[in-house]
Amino acid sequence: MHATTRLYRNIALVSYLLLLVWVILWHTALTDTQPYSALFIFLLYVVPLLLPMHGIFKGKPYTHAWANFITLFYIIHGITVAYAVPSERWFACVEIALSSVMFIGCSMFARFRGRELGLSLPKLKQEMKKEKSRFEKQ
């Protein structure tokens, strides 16, 4: 694995773990008034982060790519809370920062690792050239 790829993998992994710990801490220990049950909080905020855990730990580029869809939920949640709940604004800012770093780390790792493994999609120009040559041979 190339050094740049390894750097983005480490950024993605560390920010993923920090986001997981932060979400658990925020919704269990740091918030005094919680109108929802602990089970609901766990299902809504923690379970989505657990879904890509295996692939992120294994360093699979495809998992890093689709984990960004889950990360977007936390970015949106953080922005909403930062706007709507002034007492939790700083908690939300931490969530936004961690989610954004995870998004960038996962995106870049998936991109670079996919190229290293030859998983990238061919350019349209190359694909069209191949199709044209295939039909001209017939």
C-alpha positions in Angstrom: 0.0 0.0 0.0 1.3 3.4 -1.0 2.2 5.9 1.8 -0.5 8.4 0.7 -3.1 5.6 0.6 -2.0 4.5 4.1 -2.3 8.0 5.4 -5.9 8.4 4.2 -6.7 4.9 5.6 -5.4 6.0 9.0 -7.3 9.3 8.8 -10.5 7.4 7.9 -10.0 4.8 10.6 -9.1 7.3 13.4 -12.0 9.7 12.6 -14.4 6.7 12.3 -13.5 5.5 15.8 -13.5 9.0 17.3 -16.9 9.7 15.7 -18.3 6.4 17.1 -17.0 7.2 20.6 -18.2 10.8 20.4 -21.7 9.9 19.4 -21.9 7.4 22.3 -20.5 9.9 24.8 -22.6 12.8 23.6 -25.9 10.9 23.7 -25.3 9.0 26.9 -23.1 11.0 29.2 -22.9 14.6 28.0 -26.6 15.4 27.6 -28.6 15.9 30.8 -32.1 15.8 29.4 -32.8 13.0 27.0 -36.4 12.7 25.9 -35.8 9.3 24.2 -35.0 5.9 25.5 -31.5 4.5 25.5 -32.5 1.8 23.1 -33.9 4.3 20.6 -30.7 6.5 20.9 -28.6 3.4 20.3 -30.6 2.2 17.3 -30.7 5.7 15.7 -27.2 7.0 16.4 -24.9 4.1 17.0 -26.1 1.2 14.9 -25.6 3.0 11.5 -21.9 3.6 12.5 -21.5 -0.1 13.3 -22.6 -1.3 9.8 -19.3 -0.5 8.0 -17.1 -1.4 10.9 -15.8 -4.8 9.6 -15.0 -3.4 6.1 -13.3 -0.3 7.5 -11.1 -2.3 9.9 -10.2 -4.7 7.0 -9.4 -1.7 4.7 -11.9 -2.5 1.9 -12.2 0.4 -0.5 -15.8 -0.4 -1.4 -16.9 -0.2 2.2 -15.1 3.1 2.6 -16.9 4.4 -0.4 -20.4 3.5 0.8 -19.7 4.4 4.4 -19.8 8.0 3.2 -23.5 7.7 2.8 -23.8 6.9 6.5 -21.4 9.8 7.3 -23.7 12.2 5.5 -26.4 11.4 8.1 -24.1 12.6 10.9 -23.1 15.7 9.0 -26.7 16.6 8.5 -27.5 15.8 12.1 -24.7 17.9 13.4 -25.7 20.9 11.2 -29.3 20.6 12.3 -28.5 20.4 16.0 -26.0 23.3 15.7 -28.7 25.4 14.2 -31.7 24.3 16.4 -30.3 23.5 19.8 -28.0 26.3 21.1 -27.1 24.4 24.3 -25.6 21.6 22.3 -24.0 23.6 19.5 -20.4 22.7 20.5 -21.2 19.0 20.7 -22.7 19.3 17.2 -19.6 21.1 15.9 -17.4 18.3 17.1 -19.7 15.8 15.3 -19.6 17.9 12.1 -15.8 18.1 12.2 -15.3 14.4 12.8 -17.9 13.4 10.2 -16.2 15.7 7.6 -12.8 14.3 8.3 -14.2 10.8 8.0 -15.9 11.7 4.8 -12.7 13.0 3.3 -10.5 10.1 4.6 -12.9 7.5 3.3 -13.3 9.1 -0.1 -9.6 9.5 -0.7 -8.8 6.1 0.6 -11.4 4.4 -1.6 -10.1 6.4 -4.6 -6.4 5.7 -4.1 -6.8 2.1 -3.0 -9.2 1.4 -5.8 -6.7 2.6 -8.3 -4.0 0.5 -6.7 -6.1 -2.6 -7.0 -7.3 -1.8 -10.5 -10.9 -1.3 -9.4 -11.4 2.0 -11.1 -14.0 2.5 -13.9 -12.6 3.0 -17.3 -12.9 6.4 -18.9 -15.9 6.9 -21.3 -13.5 7.7 -24.1 -11.6 4.5 -23.6 -14.8 2.5 -23.4 -16.2 4.0 -26.6 -13.0 3.3 -28.4 -13.1 -0.3 -27.3 -16.8 -0.6 -28.4 -16.1 0.9 -31.7 -13.2 -1.4 -32.4 -15.3 -4.4 -31.4 -18.1 -3.5 -33.9 -15.7 -2.6 -36.7 -14.1 -6.1 -36.5 -17.5 -7.7 -37.3 
